[in-house]
Amino acid sequence: MKKRILTIFILLLTLSILFSSCGGQKAQKTGLENPKDKKELKDFNVGYLATPGHVLYFVAKEKGYFEEEGLNVNMFLFTNSGEGLNAISSGKVDVGSFGTAAPLTFISKGTDFVIFGGQQTEGHGIVALPEKAQEFTDLNSFKGKTIATVRLATGDVIFRAALTEAGIDWKNELTINELDSPAAVIEAVKKGSVDAGIVWTPFIKFGEKQGLEIVKYSGELVKMHTCCRQVALSSNIKENKENFVKFMAALIKAYKFYLENQDETVDIISKYAKTDKDIIKEETYGGHIYSIPDPDKEGVVKFWDLINKSGYITSDLNIEDYIDTSIYKLALEDVLKEYPDDEVYKKLKADFKE
């Protein structure tokens, strides 16, 4: 009898341990699958322009890098830099990359902006009708001409700065018409109401496809000049710095994808910049535009000097006080912890200067 009781006891004990073990495994699995245990996504509003130059936004959104970093990003389209920066200033969007000229101009007028990351380098150009294009042999050829541009566009400032450097008084020796959009500039050039126009990607190639000629790329005037910088209100960054670090980490991952997956990247851009894919590919990978998340502090400081020397703005502010490289540094460190042996991320770290 005692032997039977002992046998039953051992059996019950074994079953108890077995079910306890199974129950523990089931609870762990259920816990992982419970939506309540998943990381809650933080809402983050991003302003953009319909240009291949904003490729890092598009890739990060479409490939899920924002969500991977814990952000629910909502994208808002703007026509020009001024519109986008006004939206940041009013709190309608958290961040946007609207050139370099525009945010620096806003900063010079007292707006509480901070530049904390990069997106586009170069990417602007001057276009003209074929018969007019032949007249522009050098910068002196622009004297007496009428040039269309978009106010606050980076290419506009680069053009004026190059003229100033060449000893040309752009305020008096030529006429610059400021229009609302690159599309309006293209139309003005085609109609012959102006001699040439300054536009950004993809409107450079878009104009060429419509019979215009490319007179010069902005990189020929100032090599590797900064363009779209990541901009936000300093007060917003102070309150939500972690979100901005996550945001930049997603862009860093998008940068790697953009480098290594050209065809899919072009497909992604085409969802946001509605033009032919061959134009998008030429503009994105043609060697006249570079999409890099690094804030490029040195480049911004150089641009600040250019914009002041050209007479576009007049300010004695120390622009370095409005550049925060710590966000990008933290984001890059986080990505490297996740992928310590990745050559793309290691190269970004090697190139980064605080």
C-alpha positions as CSV (number, residue, x, y, z in Angstrom):
1,M,0.0,0.0,0.0
2,K,2.8,2.4,1.0
3,K,4.6,1.5,-2.3
4,R,1.4,2.4,-4.3
5,I,1.0,5.7,-2.4
6,L,4.6,6.6,-3.0
7,T,4.2,5.8,-6.7
8,I,1.1,7.9,-7.0
9,F,2.8,10.8,-5.2
10,I,5.8,10.7,-7.5
11,L,3.5,10.6,-10.5
12,L,1.5,13.6,-9.3
13,L,4.7,15.5,-8.5
14,T,6.0,14.8,-12.0
15,L,2.8,16.0,-13.6
16,S,2.8,19.1,-11.4
17,I,6.3,20.1,-12.5
18,L,5.5,19.3,-16.1
19,F,2.3,21.4,-16.2
20,S,4.0,24.2,-14.2
21,S,6.8,24.2,-16.8
22,C,4.4,24.3,-19.7
23,G,2.3,27.0,-18.0
24,G,5.4,29.1,-17.5
25,Q,6.4,28.8,-21.2
26,K,2.9,29.7,-22.3
27,A,2.7,32.8,-20.1
28,Q,6.0,34.0,-21.4
29,K,4.9,33.6,-25.0
30,T,1.6,35.2,-24.4
31,G,3.3,38.1,-22.7
32,L,5.5,38.7,-25.8
33,E,2.4,38.6,-28.1
34,N,0.3,40.8,-25.9
35,P,-0.2,44.2,-27.7
36,K,-0.1,46.0,-24.3
37,D,3.5,44.8,-23.8
38,K,4.6,46.2,-27.2
39,K,6.4,49.5,-27.3
40,E,4.0,52.3,-27.7
41,L,4.8,54.5,-30.8
42,K,5.3,58.2,-30.2
43,D,3.6,60.5,-32.7
44,F,6.1,62.6,-34.7
45,N,5.2,65.0,-37.4
46,V,7.6,65.5,-40.3
47,G,7.4,68.2,-43.1
48,Y,8.9,67.4,-46.5
49,L,9.2,68.6,-50.1
50,A,8.4,66.4,-53.1
51,T,12.0,66.0,-54.0
52,P,14.5,63.1,-54.2
53,G,16.6,65.2,-51.8
54,H,14.3,64.1,-49.0
55,V,14.9,60.4,-49.8
56,L,16.0,59.5,-46.2
57,Y,12.5,60.4,-45.0
58,F,10.8,58.3,-47.6
59,V,13.0,55.3,-47.1
60,A,12.7,55.4,-43.3
61,K,8.9,55.6,-43.6
62,E,8.4,52.9,-46.2
63,K,11.0,50.4,-44.8
64,G,9.6,50.8,-41.2
65,Y,12.7,52.3,-39.6
66,F,10.7,55.0,-37.9
67,E,8.5,52.3,-36.3
68,E,11.5,50.2,-35.4
69,E,12.8,53.2,-33.4
70,G,9.4,53.7,-31.7
71,L,8.0,56.6,-33.7
72,N,4.7,56.9,-35.5
73,V,5.7,59.4,-38.2
74,N,3.1,61.5,-40.0
75,M,4.3,63.1,-43.2
76,F,3.2,66.6,-44.3
77,L,3.9,68.0,-47.8
78,F,4.9,71.6,-48.4
79,T,5.6,73.6,-51.6
80,N,8.7,75.5,-50.5
81,S,11.0,76.0,-47.5
82,G,9.3,79.0,-46.1
83,E,6.0,77.2,-45.7
84,G,7.7,74.3,-44.1
85,L,9.7,76.3,-41.6
86,N,6.6,78.4,-40.6
87,A,4.9,75.1,-39.8
88,I,7.8,74.1,-37.6
89,S,7.8,77.5,-35.9
90,S,4.1,77.3,-35.2
91,G,4.3,73.7,-33.8
92,K,2.3,72.1,-36.6
93,V,5.2,69.8,-37.4
94,D,8.1,68.6,-35.2
95,V,10.9,68.6,-37.8
96,G,11.6,69.2,-41.5
97,S,14.6,69.7,-43.8
98,F,14.0,72.8,-45.8
99,G,17.4,73.8,-47.2
100,T,20.2,75.7,-45.4
101,A,19.5,79.2,-46.6
102,A,15.9,79.2,-45.2
103,P,16.6,78.1,-41.6
104,L,19.6,80.3,-41.4
105,T,17.5,83.3,-42.5
106,F,14.8,82.4,-39.9
107,I,17.5,82.1,-37.2
108,S,19.0,85.5,-38.2
109,K,15.5,87.0,-37.6
110,G,15.2,85.5,-34.1
111,T,13.3,82.2,-34.7
112,D,14.1,79.5,-32.1
113,F,15.5,77.0,-34.5
114,V,18.2,74.4,-34.0
115,I,20.0,72.5,-36.9
116,F,20.7,68.9,-35.6
117,G,21.1,66.7,-38.7
118,G,21.6,66.5,-42.4
119,Q,19.8,65.2,-45.4
120,Q,20.8,66.7,-48.8
121,T,24.1,68.1,-50.0
122,E,24.2,70.1,-53.3
123,G,21.2,69.3,-55.6
124,H,20.4,72.6,-57.2
125,G,20.9,73.9,-60.8
126,I,20.4,76.7,-63.3
127,V,18.3,75.9,-66.4
128,A,17.6,77.9,-69.6
129,L,16.2,77.6,-73.1
130,P,18.9,76.2,-75.4
131,E,19.3,79.5,-77.3
132,K,19.7,81.3,-74.0
133,A,22.0,78.7,-72.4
134,Q,24.7,79.4,-74.9
135,E,24.9,83.0,-73.6
136,F,26.0,81.9,-70.1
137,T,29.7,81.1,-70.5
138,D,30.7,82.4,-67.1
139,L,29.2,84.3,-64.1
140,N,29.8,87.6,-65.8
141,S,27.4,86.5,-68.5
142,F,24.6,86.9,-66.0
143,K,25.0,90.7,-65.9
144,G,21.9,92.4,-67.4
145,K,19.9,89.1,-67.3
146,T,16.7,88.3,-65.5
147,I,16.9,85.1,-63.4
148,A,13.9,83.4,-61.7
149,T,14.4,81.7,-58.3
150,V,12.5,80.6,-55.3
151,R,12.9,82.8,-52.3
152,L,14.9,81.2,-49.4
153,A,16.0,78.3,-51.7
154,T,19.6,77.1,-51.0
155,G,20.4,77.3,-54.7
156,D,19.3,80.9,-54.7
157,V,21.9,81.8,-52.0
158,I,24.6,79.8,-53.6
159,F,24.1,81.7,-56.9
160,R,24.1,85.1,-55.2
161,A,27.2,84.1,-53.1
162,A,29.1,83.0,-56.2
163,L,28.2,86.3,-58.0
164,T,29.4,88.3,-55.0
165,E,32.6,86.3,-54.9
166,A,33.1,87.1,-58.6
167,G,32.8,90.8,-57.9
168,I,29.3,91.1,-59.4
169,D,26.7,93.2,-57.6
170,W,23.6,91.0,-57.9
171,K,21.4,93.7,-56.5
172,N,22.1,96.1,-59.3
173,E,23.7,94.3,-62.2
174,L,21.0,91.8,-62.9
175,T,17.3,91.2,-62.0
176,I,16.3,88.3,-59.8
177,N,12.6,87.4,-59.8
178,E,11.5,85.4,-56.7
179,L,8.7,83.0,-57.5
180,D,6.7,80.6,-55.3
181,S,7.8,77.2,-56.5
182,P,10.3,75.5,-58.8
183,A,7.5,74.5,-61.1
184,A,6.7,78.2,-61.5
185,V,10.4,78.9,-62.3
186,I,10.4,76.2,-65.0
187,E,7.3,77.7,-66.6
188,A,8.8,81.2,-66.6
189,V,12.0,79.9,-68.3
190,K,10.0,78.0,-70.9
191,K,7.8,81.0,-71.7
192,G,10.9,83.2,-72.1
193,S,9.8,85.7,-69.4
194,V,13.2,85.2,-67.7
195,D,16.6,84.3,-69.1
196,A,17.3,81.4,-66.7
197,G,16.0,79.8,-63.6
198,I,17.3,78.3,-60.4
199,V,15.6,75.1,-59.3
200,W,16.3,72.0,-57.2
201,T,16.0,68.3,-57.8
202,P,14.0,66.8,-59.6
203,F,13.1,70.0,-61.4
204,I,16.6,70.2,-62.9
205,K,16.1,67.0,-65.0
206,F,12.4,67.7,-65.3
207,G,13.2,70.9,-67.1
208,E,15.8,69.2,-69.3
209,K,13.1,66.6,-70.3
210,Q,11.0,69.6,-71.4
211,G,13.7,71.0,-73.7
212,L,15.7,73.2,-71.3
213,E,19.4,73.0,-70.9
214,I,21.3,72.8,-67.6
215,V,23.6,75.8,-67.5
216,K,25.3,74.9,-64.2
217,Y,24.9,72.8,-61.1
218,S,25.2,74.4,-57.7
219,G,28.1,72.1,-56.8
220,E,30.1,73.7,-59.6
221,L,29.7,77.1,-57.8
222,V,30.3,75.9,-54.3
223,K,31.4,72.3,-54.0
224,M,29.6,70.0,-51.5
225,H,27.6,72.9,-50.1
226,T,25.0,71.9,-47.5
227,C,21.3,72.0,-48.5
228,C,18.5,70.4,-46.5
229,R,19.3,70.3,-42.8
230,Q,17.2,68.8,-40.1
231,V,15.6,71.7,-38.2
232,A,13.4,71.8,-35.1
233,L,12.5,74.3,-32.3
234,S,15.1,74.2,-29.6
235,S,12.3,74.1,-27.0
236,N,10.9,71.0,-28.6
237,I,14.3,69.3,-28.7
238,K,14.8,70.1,-25.0
239,E,11.5,68.5,-24.1
240,N,11.7,65.5,-26.4
241,K,15.3,64.9,-27.1
242,E,14.9,61.1,-27.0
243,N,12.4,61.3,-29.9
244,F,14.9,63.3,-32.0
245,V,17.6,60.8,-31.4
246,K,15.3,58.0,-32.5
247,F,14.3,60.0,-35.5
248,M,18.0,60.4,-36.6
249,A,18.7,56.7,-35.9
250,A,16.0,55.8,-38.4
251,L,17.5,58.2,-41.0
252,I,20.9,56.6,-40.5
253,K,19.4,53.2,-41.2
254,A,17.6,54.7,-44.3
255,Y,21.0,56.1,-45.5
256,K,22.5,52.6,-45.6
257,F,19.4,51.3,-47.5
258,Y,19.6,54.2,-50.0
259,L,23.3,53.4,-50.7
260,E,22.8,49.7,-51.2
261,N,19.4,49.4,-52.9
262,Q,19.1,51.9,-55.8
263,D,16.2,50.4,-57.7
264,E,13.9,50.0,-54.6
265,T,14.9,53.4,-53.4
266,V,13.8,54.9,-56.7
267,D,10.5,53.1,-56.4
268,I,10.0,54.5,-52.9
269,I,10.9,58.1,-53.9
270,S,8.4,57.9,-56.8
271,K,5.6,57.5,-54.3
272,Y,6.4,61.0,-52.9
273,A,8.0,62.8,-55.9
274,K,5.5,62.3,-58.7
275,T,7.7,62.1,-61.8
276,D,9.3,59.5,-64.1
277,K,11.5,57.0,-62.4
278,D,14.3,57.6,-64.9
279,I,14.4,61.2,-63.8
280,I,14.4,60.2,-60.2
281,K,17.3,57.8,-60.7
282,E,19.4,60.4,-62.6
283,E,18.8,63.0,-60.0
284,T,19.3,60.7,-57.0
285,Y,22.4,58.9,-58.1
286,G,23.8,61.1,-60.9
287,G,26.6,62.7,-58.8
288,H,25.1,66.1,-58.3
289,I,23.2,65.4,-55.1
290,Y,24.2,63.5,-52.0
291,S,21.9,62.4,-49.2
292,I,23.9,62.2,-45.9
293,P,22.4,62.3,-42.4
294,D,25.5,64.0,-40.8
295,P,24.7,67.5,-39.7
296,D,28.0,68.8,-41.3
297,K,28.6,71.6,-38.7
298,E,31.5,72.9,-40.7
299,G,29.4,73.1,-43.9
300,V,26.6,75.0,-42.1
301,V,29.1,77.5,-40.6
302,K,30.6,78.0,-44.1
303,F,27.2,78.6,-45.5
304,W,26.5,81.1,-42.7
305,D,29.6,83.1,-43.9
306,L,28.4,82.9,-47.5
307,I,24.9,84.1,-46.8
308,N,26.2,87.0,-44.9
309,K,29.0,88.0,-47.3
310,S,26.6,87.9,-50.2
311,G,24.3,90.4,-48.5
312,Y,21.4,88.0,-48.4
313,I,21.2,88.5,-44.7
314,T,23.1,90.6,-42.1
315,S,23.7,89.0,-38.7
316,D,26.4,88.9,-36.1
317,L,25.0,85.8,-34.3
318,N,27.4,83.0,-33.6
319,I,25.7,80.3,-35.7
320,E,27.5,77.5,-33.8
321,D,25.1,78.2,-30.9
322,Y,22.2,77.0,-33.2
323,I,23.8,73.7,-34.3
324,D,23.4,70.7,-32.1
325,T,25.6,67.7,-33.1
326,S,24.9,65.6,-30.0
327,I,21.6,64.2,-31.3
328,Y,23.3,62.7,-34.4
329,K,26.2,61.4,-32.3
330,L,23.8,59.6,-29.8
331,A,21.8,58.2,-32.7
332,L,24.9,56.9,-34.5
333,E,26.2,55.3,-31.3
334,D,22.8,53.6,-30.8
335,V,22.9,52.2,-34.3
336,L,26.5,51.0,-34.0
337,K,25.6,49.2,-30.8
338,E,23.0,47.3,-32.8
339,Y,25.3,46.8,-35.8
340,P,28.9,47.2,-34.6
341,D,30.6,45.6,-37.6
342,D,28.6,47.5,-40.3
343,E,31.0,49.3,-42.7
344,V,28.5,52.0,-43.7
345,Y,27.9,53.0,-40.1
346,K,31.5,52.8,-39.2
347,K,32.3,55.2,-42.1
348,L,29.7,57.7,-40.9
349,K,31.4,57.6,-37.5
350,A,34.8,58.2,-39.0
351,D,33.5,61.1,-41.1
352,F,31.6,62.8,-38.2
353,K,33.0,65.9,-36.7
354,E,31.3,67.4,-33.6
